[in-house]
Amino acid sequence: MNAKNVTAAAHIADSLKKRIEQFEAGVHEKETGVVRDVGDGIASIAGLSKAKSMELVRFSNGEMGVALNLEHDRVGAMVLGEWQTIKAGDEVETTGKIMSVPVSDSLIGRVVDALGRPIDGKGDIKAKADYPVEKIAPGVMKRQGVTVPLMTGIKCIDAMTPIGRGQRELIIGDRQTGKTAIAIDTIINQKGNGMVCVYVAIGQKDSKVAKIMAKLQENGAMDHTIIVVAGASTPAALQYLAPYTGCAMAEYFMDQGKDVLVIYDDLSKQAWAYREVSLLLRRPPGREAYPGDVFYLHSRLLERSCRRNAEAGGGSITALPIIETQAGDVSAYIPTNVISITDGQIYLEGDLFYRGIRPAMNVGLSVSRVGSAAQTKAMKKVAGQLKLDLSQFAELEAFAQFATDLDETTRKQIERGRHTIEILKQGQYEPMSMEHQVAVLYAVTRGYVDEVPLDKCRDWETGLHRFLDGQYTAMMADLEEKKALEPDIENGLKAALEEWNKVFASK
């Protein structure tokens, strides 16, 4: 080897050693590029050959962006702020930081934007750490089965499509059918049980988010809730990022061994925002103009919801994604994608909603793949009979439309079904405790409501709850504690229902 080659080899070796030392010390070598063109929140940048996927870049006007498309001659970056002041020829530099958001216990009770910045006027939030918005979901060996119930406080859901901690249960239906109402009632029902809730509002009107926050404050639920807002007026880039921000915040609390509920309201709007960003990045469109990786958009988000085992630190993230359908079409691209990712769906039907059956849950299309594994013993005992009664009612009611004369048994079953439907109706912001749900569902499935006039069922139920809390306090406390209909509790409940029917009939 001649002297020239030796010198070249030594230079390469020294350069490699220097880079290794910088890497081990966490030193970032900044790289500068130039904006080629910019528009609608997307900048095309030349010269950033070493940029990483999801790396933050800084424009010369101080705005930040995140690198999404890494091509051989350019980088497509999404601007996280005002893009109108950025122009072709502006300098851009890499930061060496992957897109992340600040996390802290002090986030609870606050309203933040998609970058984790407070927007509620209550001052700064002191961050304890930064969590990446994109993260690989925990592996199978770090997870455990979903067996602990997450009570929504809504009778028909807790009885027939139960949700467990660590589950992903989709809420799906047309607009204005009560999807958000179910999510907010679930948040309110977590008061006092140690669960942290994260509500992510994507593409919603600011007035709607303000009403939700006011209602949560009114019910004392903001004390355990974080609201992440990427409103309808915010750039598509932030609407695309908001769910990942909410998930990162949830992971911070899960890492502390806590149980977290995350609501994505709604992922249809996130998919629209991502489609807009992708088309501006010149990614090839596919079905319904969505890019080919739109399934991955939601799967890598929802897979992060799980229940960890004790060796992995415990804790759980339960996800309630919301998807909006068009004219009840669950076979559209985004609904089918998310249905296949989640562990079941609560399907809300417009026809039921407009008939006054609220929550407007279609029992036939709604399902929970976790099922009774996420129910208490008491709820499991009354729910099985409930499903059977409603299935028989649906068939008999359809048959009865063509029959002129019904036998007594059939008539009674139809009446039982009508009473069951009436009892399952529930007002908004009125979540119900497990023991009260069990009591009223036991009553309707065992025939204690059969003789109550249909238009008096709601009054009968309201009075029953007051009666049980006043006259049978010890029995209700036992039911709450044991979560099972043991013989003494069941006998006490039978006596209470018989006594209440006499009291109600005398009124």
C-alpha positions as CSV (number, residue, x, y, z in Angstrom):
1,M,0.0,0.0,0.0
2,N,1.5,3.3,-1.0
3,A,1.8,6.4,1.2
4,K,-1.2,8.1,-0.5
5,N,-3.5,5.2,0.2
6,V,-2.3,5.0,3.8
7,T,-3.1,8.7,4.3
8,A,-6.6,8.2,2.8
9,A,-7.3,5.2,5.0
10,A,-6.1,7.0,8.1
11,H,-8.4,10.0,7.2
12,I,-11.4,7.7,6.8
13,A,-10.6,6.0,10.1
14,D,-10.3,9.3,12.0
15,S,-13.6,10.5,10.5
16,L,-15.4,7.3,11.5
17,K,-14.0,7.5,15.1
18,K,-15.1,11.1,15.3
19,R,-18.7,10.2,14.2
20,I,-18.9,7.3,16.6
21,E,-17.8,9.6,19.5
22,Q,-20.4,12.2,18.5
23,F,-23.1,9.5,18.3
24,E,-22.3,8.1,21.7
25,A,-22.2,11.6,23.2
26,G,-25.5,12.5,21.6
27,V,-24.0,15.2,19.5
28,H,-26.2,16.2,16.5
29,E,-24.5,17.4,13.4
30,K,-26.7,20.0,11.9
31,E,-27.5,20.0,8.3
32,T,-28.8,22.9,6.3
33,G,-31.2,22.8,3.3
34,V,-33.2,25.2,1.2
35,V,-37.0,25.5,0.7
36,R,-37.8,24.6,-3.0
37,D,-41.5,25.4,-2.8
38,V,-44.2,25.7,-0.1
39,G,-48.0,25.6,-0.1
40,D,-50.9,24.6,2.1
41,G,-48.7,23.7,5.0
42,I,-46.3,21.4,3.0
43,A,-42.7,22.4,2.2
44,S,-40.4,20.8,-0.3
45,I,-36.8,21.0,0.9
46,A,-33.6,20.4,-1.0
47,G,-30.3,19.5,0.7
48,L,-31.3,17.6,3.8
49,S,-29.8,14.2,2.8
50,K,-29.4,13.0,6.4
51,A,-32.9,13.9,7.7
52,K,-34.7,11.2,9.5
53,S,-38.4,10.2,9.3
54,M,-40.5,12.3,11.8
55,E,-37.5,14.5,12.6
56,L,-38.2,18.1,13.5
57,V,-36.7,20.7,11.2
58,R,-36.5,24.5,11.8
59,F,-37.3,27.1,9.2
60,S,-35.5,30.5,9.1
61,N,-38.6,32.3,10.3
62,G,-38.6,30.2,13.5
63,E,-41.5,27.8,12.6
64,M,-41.0,24.1,13.0
65,G,-41.8,21.3,10.6
66,V,-41.6,17.5,10.6
67,A,-40.0,15.5,7.9
68,L,-42.4,13.0,6.3
69,N,-41.3,12.2,2.8
70,L,-37.6,11.2,2.5
71,E,-36.8,11.2,-1.3
72,H,-33.4,11.0,-3.0
73,D,-33.4,14.7,-4.1
74,R,-35.8,16.3,-1.6
75,V,-37.6,16.1,1.7
76,G,-41.3,16.7,2.1
77,A,-42.0,18.4,5.4
78,M,-45.2,19.3,7.2
79,V,-45.2,22.8,8.7
80,L,-46.4,22.8,12.3
81,G,-47.6,26.4,12.4
82,E,-48.0,29.4,10.1
83,W,-46.6,28.4,6.7
84,Q,-47.6,31.6,4.8
85,T,-44.4,33.5,5.9
86,I,-42.2,30.7,4.5
87,K,-41.0,31.2,0.9
88,A,-38.8,29.5,-1.6
89,G,-35.1,30.0,-0.9
90,D,-35.5,30.1,2.9
91,E,-33.0,28.1,4.9
92,V,-34.0,25.0,6.8
93,E,-31.9,23.1,9.4
94,T,-32.3,19.7,11.0
95,T,-32.6,19.5,14.8
96,G,-31.8,15.9,15.5
97,K,-35.0,15.5,17.5
98,I,-37.8,13.2,16.6
99,M,-41.3,14.7,16.9
100,S,-42.3,14.5,20.6
101,V,-44.6,16.3,23.0
102,P,-44.1,17.4,26.6
103,V,-45.7,15.2,29.3
104,S,-46.4,15.8,33.0
105,D,-48.9,15.0,35.8
106,S,-49.9,18.7,35.6
107,L,-51.5,18.0,32.2
108,I,-54.5,16.7,34.0
109,G,-57.3,19.2,34.0
110,R,-55.8,21.2,31.1
111,V,-56.7,21.8,27.5
112,V,-53.8,21.6,25.1
113,D,-53.2,21.8,21.3
114,A,-51.8,19.0,19.1
115,L,-48.2,20.0,20.1
116,G,-49.0,19.8,23.8
117,R,-49.1,23.6,24.3
118,P,-51.7,24.9,26.7
119,I,-54.6,26.9,25.1
120,D,-56.9,27.3,28.2
121,G,-55.3,30.5,29.5
122,K,-54.2,28.8,32.8
123,G,-50.5,29.3,32.3
124,D,-47.6,27.1,31.2
125,I,-47.3,23.4,32.0
126,K,-44.0,22.3,33.5
127,A,-42.9,19.2,31.5
128,K,-41.3,16.3,33.2
129,A,-40.3,14.6,30.0
130,D,-40.8,14.5,26.2
131,Y,-42.6,11.5,24.7
132,P,-42.3,10.6,21.0
133,V,-45.7,10.9,19.2
134,E,-44.8,7.8,17.2
135,K,-43.8,4.7,19.2
136,I,-43.8,0.9,18.6
137,A,-46.7,-0.8,20.5
138,P,-45.8,-3.1,23.4
139,G,-45.1,-6.7,22.3
140,V,-47.3,-9.7,23.0
141,M,-45.1,-10.8,25.9
142,K,-45.6,-7.5,27.7
143,R,-49.4,-7.8,27.5
144,Q,-52.0,-9.6,29.5
145,G,-55.6,-10.5,28.9
146,V,-58.4,-8.0,29.2
147,T,-60.4,-9.0,32.2
148,V,-61.0,-5.8,34.3
149,P,-64.2,-4.0,33.4
150,L,-64.3,-0.4,32.3
151,M,-67.8,0.6,33.2
152,T,-69.3,3.2,30.9
153,G,-72.3,3.8,33.2
154,I,-74.6,3.1,30.1
155,K,-76.9,0.1,30.7
156,C,-77.1,-1.3,27.2
157,I,-73.3,-1.1,26.6
158,D,-72.2,-2.5,30.0
159,A,-74.7,-5.3,29.7
160,M,-74.4,-6.3,26.0
161,T,-71.1,-4.9,24.6
162,P,-68.9,-4.7,27.7
163,I,-65.6,-2.8,27.5
164,G,-62.5,-4.0,29.4
165,R,-59.4,-2.0,30.4
166,G,-56.9,-2.3,27.6
167,Q,-59.6,-2.9,24.9
168,R,-60.2,-1.0,21.7
169,E,-64.0,-0.6,21.2
170,L,-65.1,1.4,18.2
171,I,-68.1,3.8,18.4
172,I,-69.5,4.1,14.9
173,G,-72.6,5.7,13.3
174,D,-73.9,8.6,11.2
175,R,-73.4,12.1,12.4
176,Q,-75.8,13.3,15.1
177,T,-76.6,9.9,16.5
178,G,-75.0,10.3,19.9
179,K,-71.4,9.0,19.4
180,T,-69.7,11.8,21.4
181,A,-72.4,11.6,24.1
182,I,-71.4,8.0,24.9
183,A,-67.8,9.0,25.1
184,I,-68.4,11.9,27.4
185,D,-70.7,9.8,29.7
186,T,-67.9,7.2,29.9
187,I,-65.5,9.9,31.0
188,I,-67.9,11.2,33.7
189,N,-68.4,7.7,35.0
190,Q,-64.7,7.3,35.7
191,K,-64.8,9.9,38.4
192,G,-63.2,8.6,41.6
193,N,-61.8,5.3,40.3
194,G,-58.3,6.5,39.6
195,M,-58.5,6.4,35.8
196,V,-57.0,9.2,33.7
197,C,-59.0,10.2,30.6
198,V,-57.7,11.8,27.5
199,Y,-60.3,13.3,25.1
200,V,-58.9,14.1,21.6
201,A,-61.1,16.5,19.6
202,I,-60.1,16.3,15.9
203,G,-61.7,18.7,13.4
204,Q,-64.5,19.7,15.9
205,K,-65.9,23.2,16.2
206,D,-64.4,25.2,19.0
207,S,-67.8,25.9,20.4
208,K,-68.5,22.1,20.7
209,V,-65.3,21.5,22.5
210,A,-66.0,24.4,24.9
211,K,-69.5,22.9,25.7
212,I,-67.9,19.5,26.3
213,M,-65.3,21.0,28.7
214,A,-68.0,23.0,30.5
215,K,-70.1,19.8,30.9
216,L,-67.1,17.9,32.3
217,Q,-66.3,20.7,34.7
218,E,-70.0,20.7,35.8
219,N,-69.8,17.0,36.6
220,G,-66.4,17.2,38.3
221,A,-64.8,15.1,35.5
222,M,-62.1,17.6,34.4
223,D,-60.2,16.6,37.6
224,H,-59.1,13.4,35.8
225,T,-59.3,14.5,32.2
226,I,-56.9,16.0,29.6
227,I,-58.4,17.6,26.4
228,V,-56.3,17.7,23.2
229,V,-57.8,20.0,20.6
230,A,-57.0,20.2,16.9
231,G,-60.1,22.1,15.8
232,A,-61.8,22.5,12.5
233,S,-59.9,25.8,11.9
234,T,-56.4,24.3,12.6
235,P,-54.1,23.1,9.8
236,A,-54.5,19.6,8.5
237,A,-51.1,18.8,9.8
238,L,-52.1,19.3,13.4
239,Q,-55.4,17.3,12.9
240,Y,-53.3,14.4,11.7
241,L,-50.9,14.6,14.7
242,A,-53.5,15.2,17.5
243,P,-54.4,11.5,18.1
244,Y,-50.7,10.5,18.4
245,T,-50.2,13.4,20.9
246,G,-53.1,12.1,23.0
247,C,-51.7,8.6,22.8
248,A,-48.2,9.8,23.9
249,M,-49.7,11.5,26.9
250,A,-51.7,8.4,27.8
251,E,-48.5,6.3,27.6
252,Y,-46.8,8.6,30.1
253,F,-49.5,7.7,32.7
254,M,-49.5,4.0,31.7
255,D,-45.8,3.9,32.4
256,Q,-46.7,4.9,35.9
257,G,-48.9,1.8,36.2
258,K,-52.1,3.8,35.8
259,D,-55.2,3.0,33.8
260,V,-56.0,5.4,31.0
261,L,-59.0,6.0,28.7
262,V,-58.4,7.7,25.4
263,I,-61.2,8.9,23.1
264,Y,-60.4,9.8,19.5
265,D,-63.3,12.0,18.3
266,D,-63.1,11.3,15.5
267,L,-60.7,9.3,13.3
268,S,-62.7,9.9,10.2
269,K,-61.6,13.6,10.3
270,Q,-58.0,12.5,11.0
271,A,-58.1,10.3,7.9
272,W,-59.4,13.3,5.9
273,A,-56.6,15.4,7.2
274,Y,-54.0,12.7,6.4
275,R,-55.4,12.4,2.9
276,E,-55.0,16.1,2.4
277,V,-51.4,16.1,3.7
278,S,-50.6,13.0,1.6
279,L,-51.9,14.4,-1.6
280,L,-49.9,17.6,-1.0
281,L,-46.8,15.5,-0.5
282,R,-47.7,13.9,-3.9
283,R,-48.1,10.4,-2.5
284,P,-50.1,8.3,-5.0
285,P,-53.8,8.1,-4.2
286,G,-55.7,4.8,-4.0
287,R,-59.2,3.9,-3.0
288,E,-61.5,6.9,-2.3
289,A,-58.3,9.1,-2.9
290,Y,-56.7,7.8,0.4
291,P,-53.0,6.9,0.2
292,G,-52.1,3.2,0.5
293,D,-50.8,3.5,4.0
294,V,-54.0,4.9,5.5
295,F,-54.6,1.6,7.3
296,Y,-51.2,1.9,8.9
297,L,-52.2,5.4,10.0
298,H,-54.9,4.0,12.4
299,S,-53.4,0.6,13.2
300,R,-50.1,1.9,14.6
301,L,-52.1,4.3,16.8
302,L,-54.7,1.8,18.1
303,E,-52.2,-1.1,18.6
304,R,-50.6,1.0,21.4
305,S,-53.7,0.5,23.5
306,C,-53.2,-2.6,25.7
307,R,-53.1,-3.9,29.2
308,R,-49.6,-4.5,30.4
309,N,-48.6,-7.4,32.6
310,A,-47.0,-6.8,36.0
311,E,-43.5,-7.5,34.7
312,A,-43.9,-4.7,32.2
313,G,-45.1,-2.2,34.9
314,G,-48.8,-2.8,34.7
315,G,-51.2,0.0,33.6
316,S,-53.4,0.0,30.6
317,I,-54.7,2.2,27.7
318,T,-58.3,1.7,26.7
319,A,-59.2,3.3,23.3
320,L,-62.6,4.4,22.2
321,P,-62.1,5.6,18.6
322,I,-65.1,7.2,16.9
323,I,-65.8,6.8,13.2
324,E,-68.5,8.7,11.2
325,T,-70.4,6.8,8.6
326,Q,-72.3,8.2,5.6
327,A,-75.9,7.0,5.4
328,G,-75.1,4.0,7.6
329,D,-72.5,2.6,5.2
330,V,-70.2,0.5,7.3
331,S,-68.6,-1.0,4.2
332,A,-66.8,2.2,3.3
333,Y,-63.0,2.2,3.3
334,I,-62.2,3.9,6.6
335,P,-65.0,2.2,8.6
336,T,-63.9,-1.3,7.5
337,N,-60.3,-0.5,8.2
338,V,-61.0,0.6,11.8
339,I,-63.5,-2.2,12.4
340,S,-60.8,-4.7,11.5
341,I,-58.3,-3.1,13.9
342,T,-60.6,-2.8,17.0
343,D,-61.9,-5.4,19.4
344,G,-65.6,-4.8,18.6
345,Q,-67.9,-1.9,17.8
346,I,-70.9,-0.1,19.2
347,Y,-73.0,0.7,16.2
348,L,-75.4,3.6,16.5
349,E,-78.4,3.7,14.1
350,G,-80.0,6.9,13.0
351,D,-83.5,5.3,12.7
352,L,-83.4,4.3,16.4
353,F,-82.1,7.7,17.4
354,Y,-85.0,9.5,15.7
355,R,-87.5,7.1,17.2
356,G,-86.3,8.2,20.7
357,I,-84.4,5.1,21.5
358,R,-81.2,6.6,23.0
359,P,-78.5,5.4,23.2
360,A,-79.4,4.3,19.7
361,M,-77.4,1.1,19.8
362,N,-78.2,-1.5,17.2
363,V,-77.9,-4.7,19.3
364,G,-77.5,-7.0,16.2
365,L,-74.6,-5.1,14.7
366,S,-72.8,-4.1,18.0
367,V,-70.3,-6.6,19.4
368,S,-67.5,-6.8,21.9
369,R,-64.8,-9.5,21.2
370,V,-63.8,-9.4,24.9
371,G,-67.4,-10.0,25.9
372,S,-68.3,-11.3,29.4
373,A,-64.6,-11.6,30.3
374,A,-64.8,-7.9,31.1
375,Q,-68.0,-8.1,33.2
376,T,-68.6,-8.5,36.9
377,K,-70.3,-11.8,37.9
378,A,-73.5,-9.9,38.8
379,M,-73.7,-8.2,35.4
380,K,-72.9,-11.4,33.6
381,K,-75.8,-13.1,35.3
382,V,-78.4,-10.5,34.3
383,A,-76.9,-9.7,30.8
384,G,-77.3,-13.2,29.4
385,Q,-81.0,-13.2,29.9
386,L,-81.2,-9.7,28.5
387,K,-79.6,-10.6,25.2
388,L,-81.9,-13.6,24.8
389,D,-85.1,-11.5,25.5
390,L,-84.1,-8.9,23.0
391,S,-83.3,-11.5,20.3
392,Q,-86.6,-13.2,20.8
393,F,-88.4,-9.8,20.8
394,A,-86.9,-8.7,17.5
395,E,-88.1,-11.9,15.8
396,L,-91.6,-11.9,17.3
397,E,-92.2,-8.2,16.7
398,A,-91.4,-8.7,13.0
399,F,-93.7,-11.7,12.9
400,A,-96.5,-10.0,14.9
401,Q,-96.8,-7.3,12.2
402,F,-98.5,-9.9,9.9
403,A,-100.5,-11.7,12.6
404,T,-104.0,-10.7,13.6
405,D,-104.3,-13.0,16.6
406,L,-101.5,-13.8,19.0
407,D,-101.4,-16.4,21.7
408,E,-100.9,-15.3,25.3
409,T,-97.2,-16.4,25.5
410,T,-96.2,-14.6,22.4
411,R,-98.1,-11.4,23.5
412,K,-96.3,-11.5,26.9
413,Q,-92.9,-11.9,25.2
414,I,-93.6,-8.9,22.9
415,E,-94.6,-6.8,25.9
416,R,-91.5,-7.9,27.8
417,G,-89.4,-6.8,24.9
418,R,-91.1,-3.4,24.7
419,H,-90.5,-2.9,28.4
420,T,-86.9,-3.9,28.0
421,I,-86.4,-1.4,25.2
422,E,-88.0,1.3,27.4
423,I,-85.8,0.5,30.4
424,L,-82.6,0.5,28.3
425,K,-83.3,4.1,27.3
426,Q,-81.0,6.5,29.2
427,G,-80.6,10.3,29.4
428,Q,-77.3,12.0,28.5
429,Y,-74.9,12.9,31.3
430,E,-76.7,10.3,33.5
431,P,-74.2,7.4,33.9
432,M,-75.4,4.7,36.3
433,S,-73.4,2.7,38.8
434,M,-72.9,-1.0,38.4
435,E,-75.1,-2.0,41.3
436,H,-78.0,0.2,40.1
437,Q,-77.7,-1.3,36.5
438,V,-77.8,-4.8,37.9
439,A,-80.8,-4.1,40.0
440,V,-82.9,-2.6,37.1
441,L,-81.8,-5.2,34.6
442,Y,-82.6,-8.0,37.0
443,A,-86.0,-6.4,37.4
444,V,-86.8,-6.2,33.7
445,T,-85.5,-9.7,32.8
446,R,-87.3,-11.4,35.8
447,G,-90.7,-9.8,34.9
448,Y,-91.0,-7.2,37.7
449,V,-91.7,-4.5,35.1
450,D,-94.2,-6.4,33.1
451,E,-97.2,-4.9,34.7
452,V,-95.9,-1.3,34.7
453,P,-97.5,0.8,32.0
454,L,-95.1,1.5,29.2
455,D,-95.2,5.3,29.6
456,K,-94.5,5.0,33.3
457,C,-91.3,2.8,33.0
458,R,-88.9,5.7,33.3
459,D,-90.7,7.0,36.4
460,W,-90.7,3.5,37.8
461,E,-87.0,3.2,37.3
462,T,-86.1,6.6,38.8
463,G,-88.2,5.8,41.8
464,L,-86.6,2.4,42.2
465,H,-83.1,3.8,42.5
466,R,-84.2,6.3,45.2
467,F,-86.1,3.5,47.0
468,L,-83.0,1.1,47.0
469,D,-80.6,3.9,48.1
470,G,-83.0,4.8,50.9
471,Q,-84.4,1.5,52.1
472,Y,-81.9,-1.1,51.1
473,T,-78.6,0.7,51.6
474,A,-76.7,-2.3,53.1
475,M,-77.8,-4.6,50.3
476,M,-76.6,-2.2,47.6
477,A,-73.3,-1.7,49.4
478,D,-72.9,-5.5,49.5
479,L,-73.6,-5.7,45.8
480,E,-71.1,-2.9,45.0
481,E,-68.4,-4.6,47.1
482,K,-68.9,-8.3,46.1
483,K,-69.9,-7.6,42.5
484,A,-71.9,-10.9,42.5
485,L,-75.5,-11.8,42.9
486,E,-75.0,-14.1,45.9
487,P,-78.2,-15.9,47.3
488,D,-78.7,-13.4,50.2
489,I,-78.2,-10.4,47.9
490,E,-80.6,-11.9,45.2
491,N,-83.2,-12.7,47.8
492,G,-82.9,-9.1,49.2
493,L,-83.3,-7.7,45.7
494,K,-86.4,-9.8,45.1
495,A,-88.0,-8.5,48.3
496,A,-87.0,-4.9,47.4
497,L,-88.6,-5.2,43.9
498,E,-91.8,-6.7,45.2
499,E,-92.1,-4.0,47.9
500,W,-91.3,-1.2,45.4
501,N,-94.0,-2.5,42.9
502,K,-96.6,-2.3,45.7
503,V,-95.5,1.2,46.6
504,F,-95.5,2.3,43.0
505,A,-98.9,0.8,42.3
506,S,-100.4,2.7,45.2
507,K,-99.3,6.0,43.9
